[in-house]
Amino acid sequence: MGKDMAKPKVVVWMPMYDQTGHQWFEEAGADLVVVDSIDAQAVMAELPDAKAIWVRTPERITAEMMDAAPELVVISTSGFGTDNVDIPAATERGILVVNNLGFGRKPVSEHTIMLMLAVMNRLTWGDRATRDGSGWEARTNAGFLELEGSTVGILGLGYIGSELTRKLTTGFRCRVLVYDPYVDKRIPFTVGAEMVDDLDEMLKQISILCICAELTDETREMISKRELELLPKGSIVVNTARGAILDIDALTEALASGHIFGAGIDTTFPEPLPASHPLLKNENVIFTPHTAGLTTSTATAQTRFAVNQVMSIVGGGEPTFPLNREAWEGKVSRQPK
Ligand SMILES: NC(=O)c1ccc[n+]([C@@H]2O[C@H](COP(=O)([O-])OP(=O)(O)OC[C@H]3O[C@@H](n4cnc5c(N)ncnc54)[C@H](O)[C@@H]3O)[C@@H](O)[C@H]2O)c1
């Protein structure tokens, strides 16, 4: 039961990226419950009278949980990714699902370039070898690489892929090839990308592959053994999008064989990788724990946006980024009148 029946109950599953968001929800009139546990049962216990739930990736909202929430109007994801919500089940029940678009543009494009440069210059080795003193002997002929003038391939020219392209073409004089069959054809011209219609053709021509697409049935494992083999020997792979787009075992093998020089990995599938996974032992891979989008200013902006969108919907307003508008407009819609 919510504490105050007059106020709409909002459940936040796992604390928000900027926890001031909890206060913003309350200031906007919510009866807020924060569930700081990954236990789905603990969340379900709060759902019978909830009007909204905000869920932090990777926690999953299932059909069973929706059945425990007869008053639920809206499910908000924490960021862009929607793979952790059963959208067809929500649509069937008239529950709106919304996400928060575009917040990765600045931090994720910067993080992607950081990973590229870190792999090319063996940053984690350099840091460790300076601290333990071993680096001074080993620093010549260590195989460091330069980004300027490289040919980079980008999978997915959305907010992040296009900003990354702009930074690479203008800041690093790179040639950028892009595979994205769905992109608005005006965007490549504005950022200096060359579109390629055939993914295989792109892979053969590049030395760095950046994965920036959304995860769909089509992009799932799109970069697998065959695709990695098409990259020239010594290439680099960076994934800051969704782990499941890249077959992590195929990458592990391609690195072990020396075909791929190194990788920068912010997202994996599964996430986190099991502690025994051999990729975690590979020195030519630089990892970050899915933090590419989590800069302080973006966490705040994204949290603020999510609070506003959820409270507007609960109050009967229109969603900014609906994922299943048909749920909102259909016969079983739970849209507040
Ligand atoms: N690592 C992080 O912290 C972090 C943060 C934000 C976003 N992301 C992820 O980054 C990715 C891009 O986010 P965005 O905000 O740029 O999204 P976006 O929707 O603006 O861009 C996604 C692009 O992928 C393209 N695409 C779809 N299917 C494709 C296919 N079959 N082949 C090639 N391209 C395809 C779309 O046309 C679109 O241009 C998403 O996977 C998102 O989940 C990660």
The ligand as a Tripos MOL2 file, in Angstrom:
@<TRIPOS>MOLECULE
LIG
   44    48     1     0     0
SMALL
NO_CHARGES

@<TRIPOS>ATOM
      1 N1         27.2200    1.7380  -22.7800 N.am      1 LIG1
      2 C1         26.3190    2.5890  -22.3260 C.2       1 LIG1
      3 O1         26.4000    3.0460  -21.1890 O.2       1 LIG1
      4 C2         25.2040    3.0390  -23.2340 C.ar      1 LIG1
      5 C3         24.5310    4.2430  -22.9770 C.ar      1 LIG1
      6 C4         23.5340    4.6730  -23.8870 C.ar      1 LIG1
      7 C5         23.2070    3.8780  -24.9850 C.ar      1 LIG1
      8 N2         23.8570    2.6930  -25.1830 N.ar      1 LIG1
      9 C6         23.5540    1.8370  -26.3360 C.3       1 LIG1
     10 O2         24.1620    2.4180  -27.4870 O.3       1 LIG1
     11 C7         23.4230    2.0430  -28.6640 C.3       1 LIG1
     12 C8         23.1170    3.2750  -29.5070 C.3       1 LIG1
     13 O3         22.3450    4.2120  -28.7620 O.3       1 LIG1
     14 P1         21.7840    5.5400  -29.4870 P.3       1 LIG1
     15 O4         21.2950    6.4410  -28.4110 O.co2     1 LIG1
     16 O5         22.7790    6.0200  -30.4840 O.co2     1 LIG1
     17 O6         20.5120    4.9090  -30.2330 O.3       1 LIG1
     18 P2         19.8480    5.3210  -31.6420 P.3       1 LIG1
     19 O7         18.4880    4.7310  -31.6970 O.co2     1 LIG1
     20 O8         19.9760    6.7910  -31.8470 O.co2     1 LIG1
     21 O9         20.7870    4.5820  -32.7010 O.3       1 LIG1
     22 C9         20.7280    3.2140  -32.9580 C.3       1 LIG1
     23 C10        21.0360    3.0260  -34.4290 C.3       1 LIG1
     24 O10        21.1130    1.6240  -34.7040 O.3       1 LIG1
     25 C11        20.6500    1.4710  -36.0260 C.3       1 LIG1
     26 N3         20.3070    0.0900  -36.3700 N.ar      1 LIG1
     27 C12        19.1650   -0.5830  -36.1120 C.ar      1 LIG1
     28 N4         19.1950   -1.8080  -36.6710 N.ar      1 LIG1
     29 C13        20.4020   -1.8830  -37.3070 C.ar      1 LIG1
     30 C14        21.0040   -2.9100  -38.0830 C.ar      1 LIG1
     31 N5         20.3860   -4.0730  -38.3380 N.pl3     1 LIG1
     32 N6         22.2400   -2.6850  -38.5790 N.ar      1 LIG1
     33 C15        22.8740   -1.5120  -38.3360 C.ar      1 LIG1
     34 N7         22.3290   -0.5000  -37.6240 N.ar      1 LIG1
     35 C16        21.1130   -0.7000  -37.1000 C.ar      1 LIG1
     36 C17        19.4320    2.3930  -36.0850 C.3       1 LIG1
     37 O11        19.0460    2.6590  -37.4350 O.3       1 LIG1
     38 C18        19.9610    3.6190  -35.3630 C.3       1 LIG1
     39 O12        20.5270    4.5500  -36.2580 O.3       1 LIG1
     40 C19        22.1820    1.3060  -28.1510 C.3       1 LIG1
     41 O13        22.4320   -0.0860  -28.2280 O.3       1 LIG1
     42 C20        22.0810    1.7260  -26.6910 C.3       1 LIG1
     43 O14        21.4130    0.7430  -25.9260 O.3       1 LIG1
     44 C21        24.8580    2.2690  -24.3380 C.ar      1 LIG1
@<TRIPOS>BOND
     1     1     2 1
     2     2     3 2
     3     2     4 1
     4     4     5 ar
     5     4    44 ar
     6     5     6 ar
     7     6     7 ar
     8     7     8 ar
     9     8     9 1
    10     8    44 ar
    11     9    10 1
    12     9    42 1
    13    10    11 1
    14    11    12 1
    15    11    40 1
    16    12    13 1
    17    13    14 1
    18    14    15 2
    19    14    16 1
    20    14    17 1
    21    17    18 1
    22    18    19 2
    23    18    20 1
    24    18    21 1
    25    21    22 1
    26    22    23 1
    27    23    24 1
    28    23    38 1
    29    24    25 1
    30    25    26 1
    31    25    36 1
    32    26    27 ar
    33    26    35 ar
    34    27    28 ar
    35    28    29 ar
    36    29    30 ar
    37    29    35 ar
    38    30    31 1
    39    30    32 ar
    40    32    33 ar
    41    33    34 ar
    42    34    35 ar
    43    36    37 1
    44    36    38 1
    45    38    39 1
    46    40    41 1
    47    40    42 1
    48    42    43 1
@<TRIPOS>SUBSTRUCTURE
     1 LIG1         1 GROUP 0 **** ****
